[in-house]
């Protein structure tokens, strides 16, 4: 990853603030691992995340502390389903306040023998949610998945797969340029909706 040229425009105090922030705050890297990195790299990752979320870059300000929700989303009875044009959402496992935001990665369809889904994950969706009660569905995301990764339909009628085939998804809560701890989920691709 190319480091941000905005680093050169920061004051000495702003650079020191980023360096101090990076020493105590791991940054979520593209491979799904959180690591402590230099202030310059941390700023680069935070600015990229802010851009994806449609927020101002605000290069001079490291993120504020955040309390992460944990495993708030699941794929329980939420897809991916191939029937009737496809259906894939998350189900809320706890109530979410308005403004909760998420970054989502997914794999192409894989068989049950896949042992390293992390290496196959590709970013495909940013979600900004309104208030949602527990046990509700998030907005649909099959179109976003298909636009970036491709179809999850199998070759048979209504998208059925001849053998058990799965999707892996990884979801991270987002706040002020940071990504919280990831939740790795998998689901069997079926026809039923």
C-alpha positions as CSV (number, residue, x, y, z in Angstrom):
1,X,0.0,0.0,0.0
2,X,1.3,3.4,-1.0
3,X,1.5,5.7,2.0
4,X,-0.5,9.0,2.0
5,X,1.3,12.1,0.7
6,X,-0.8,14.1,3.2
7,X,1.6,13.2,5.9
8,X,4.0,15.9,4.5
9,X,1.3,18.5,5.0
10,X,0.9,17.8,8.8
11,X,2.5,19.9,11.5
12,X,5.0,18.3,13.8
13,X,2.4,18.1,16.5
14,X,-0.1,16.4,14.3
15,X,2.5,13.8,13.3
16,X,3.4,13.2,16.9
17,X,-0.3,12.7,17.7
18,X,-0.6,10.1,14.9
19,X,2.6,8.3,16.1
20,X,1.2,8.3,19.7
21,X,-2.2,7.0,18.5
22,X,-0.6,4.3,16.4
23,X,1.5,3.0,19.4
24,X,-1.6,2.0,21.3
25,X,-4.2,1.4,18.6
26,X,-3.8,-1.5,16.2
27,X,-5.0,-0.8,12.7
28,X,-7.0,-3.4,10.7
29,X,-4.9,-4.3,7.7
30,X,-6.2,-5.6,4.3
31,X,-5.5,-9.2,5.4
32,X,-7.9,-9.0,8.3
33,X,-5.3,-8.8,11.0
34,X,-4.9,-5.9,13.4
35,X,-1.4,-4.7,13.9
36,X,0.4,-1.7,15.4
37,X,2.0,0.2,12.5
38,X,3.8,3.6,12.1
39,X,1.8,6.8,12.5
40,X,2.1,7.4,8.8
41,X,0.7,4.0,7.8
42,X,-2.1,4.3,10.5
43,X,-3.1,7.7,9.1
44,X,-3.1,6.2,5.5
45,X,-5.4,3.4,6.5
46,X,-7.7,5.6,8.6
47,X,-8.0,8.1,5.7
48,X,-8.8,5.3,3.2
49,X,-11.5,4.0,5.6
50,X,-13.0,7.5,6.0
51,X,-13.1,8.0,2.2
52,X,-14.9,4.6,1.8
53,X,-17.4,5.8,4.4
54,X,-17.9,9.1,2.7
55,X,-16.5,11.1,5.5
56,X,-14.0,14.0,5.5
57,X,-10.4,13.0,5.5
58,X,-9.5,15.2,8.5
59,X,-5.8,14.1,8.2
60,X,-4.8,16.1,11.2
61,X,-7.0,14.2,13.7
62,X,-6.5,10.6,14.8
63,X,-9.7,8.7,15.6
64,X,-11.4,9.0,18.9
65,X,-11.7,6.0,21.3
66,X,-14.6,3.7,20.4
67,X,-16.5,1.0,22.3
68,X,-17.0,-1.9,19.8
69,X,-20.3,-3.8,19.8
70,X,-18.9,-7.3,19.3
71,X,-20.8,-10.0,17.3
72,X,-23.8,-7.9,16.5
73,X,-24.6,-9.3,13.1
74,X,-25.0,-12.9,11.9
75,X,-26.1,-14.9,8.9
76,X,-28.7,-16.9,10.9
77,X,-31.6,-17.5,8.4
78,X,-30.3,-14.6,6.3
79,X,-28.9,-16.2,3.2
80,X,-27.2,-16.5,0.9
81,X,-30.3,-17.8,-0.9
82,X,-30.3,-18.2,-4.7
83,X,-34.1,-18.5,-5.3
84,X,-36.2,-15.7,-6.7
85,X,-33.3,-13.6,-7.8
86,X,-31.2,-14.0,-4.7
87,X,-31.3,-12.8,-1.1
88,X,-28.4,-12.1,1.3
89,X,-28.6,-9.9,4.4
90,X,-27.4,-10.0,8.0
91,X,-29.6,-10.6,11.0
92,X,-29.1,-8.4,14.1
93,X,-28.2,-10.2,17.2
94,X,-28.5,-7.1,19.3
95,X,-30.3,-3.7,18.9
96,X,-28.3,-1.3,16.9
97,X,-28.4,2.5,17.3
98,X,-28.9,4.7,14.2
99,X,-25.6,5.5,12.5
100,X,-24.0,2.2,13.2
101,X,-21.6,1.5,10.3
102,X,-20.0,-1.7,8.9
103,X,-17.4,-2.8,6.4
104,X,-18.1,-6.2,4.7
105,X,-15.8,-8.6,2.9
106,X,-16.8,-11.9,1.1
107,X,-15.4,-14.9,-0.7
108,X,-16.5,-16.4,-3.9
109,X,-18.5,-19.7,-3.4
110,X,-16.2,-22.4,-2.0
111,X,-16.6,-26.0,-1.0
112,X,-16.6,-27.2,2.6
113,X,-12.9,-28.2,2.5
114,X,-11.8,-24.5,2.4
115,X,-9.3,-24.0,5.2
116,X,-8.1,-20.5,4.6
117,X,-11.1,-18.3,3.7
118,X,-9.3,-15.1,4.9
119,X,-7.0,-15.2,1.9
120,X,-10.0,-15.2,-0.5
121,X,-11.9,-12.3,1.1
122,X,-12.6,-9.2,-1.0
123,X,-14.2,-6.0,0.3
124,X,-17.6,-5.5,-1.3
125,X,-19.9,-3.4,1.0
126,X,-20.0,-0.4,3.3
127,X,-23.3,-0.3,5.3
128,X,-24.6,2.7,7.3
129,X,-27.6,1.5,9.2
130,X,-30.6,3.2,10.8
131,X,-31.8,2.0,14.2
132,X,-32.6,-1.7,14.1
133,X,-34.1,-3.9,16.8
134,X,-32.7,-7.3,17.7
135,X,-33.5,-10.2,15.4
136,X,-34.2,-8.0,12.3
137,X,-32.7,-7.9,8.9
138,X,-30.2,-5.4,7.5
139,X,-30.7,-4.0,4.0
140,X,-30.1,-6.5,1.2
141,X,-26.5,-6.9,-0.1
142,X,-26.6,-9.5,-2.8
143,X,-26.4,-6.9,-5.6
144,X,-23.2,-5.4,-3.9
145,X,-21.7,-8.9,-3.7
146,X,-22.4,-9.7,-7.3
147,X,-21.1,-6.3,-8.5
148,X,-17.7,-6.9,-6.9
149,X,-17.2,-10.7,-6.5
150,X,-19.7,-12.2,-8.9
151,X,-22.7,-14.5,-8.7
152,X,-23.2,-17.0,-5.9
153,X,-25.7,-19.0,-8.0
154,X,-24.9,-22.6,-8.8
155,X,-25.3,-24.1,-12.2
156,X,-28.6,-25.9,-11.6
157,X,-32.2,-24.6,-11.7
158,X,-32.8,-21.6,-9.5
159,X,-29.0,-21.5,-8.7
160,X,-28.7,-24.8,-6.9
161,X,-25.2,-26.2,-6.4
162,X,-24.7,-30.0,-7.0
163,X,-22.5,-30.2,-3.8
164,X,-22.6,-28.3,-0.6
165,X,-21.2,-24.8,-1.3
166,X,-20.5,-21.9,1.1
167,X,-19.8,-18.2,1.3
168,X,-17.5,-16.7,3.9
169,X,-18.1,-13.2,5.1
170,X,-16.1,-11.0,7.4
171,X,-17.7,-7.9,9.0
172,X,-16.2,-5.1,11.0
173,X,-17.9,-2.3,12.8
174,X,-16.7,1.1,11.5
175,X,-16.2,4.3,13.5
176,X,-14.2,7.5,12.6
177,X,-11.8,5.7,10.3
178,X,-11.3,2.7,12.5
179,X,-12.4,-0.9,12.0
180,X,-13.4,-2.9,15.1
181,X,-12.6,-6.6,15.6
182,X,-13.8,-8.7,12.8
183,X,-16.4,-11.4,12.9
184,X,-15.9,-14.2,10.4
185,X,-19.1,-15.9,9.3
186,X,-20.0,-18.7,6.8
187,X,-23.2,-19.9,5.4
188,X,-24.4,-22.7,3.1
189,X,-25.7,-21.4,-0.2
190,X,-29.3,-22.7,-0.7
191,X,-32.3,-22.0,-2.9
192,X,-34.9,-21.4,-0.2
193,X,-36.0,-17.9,0.6
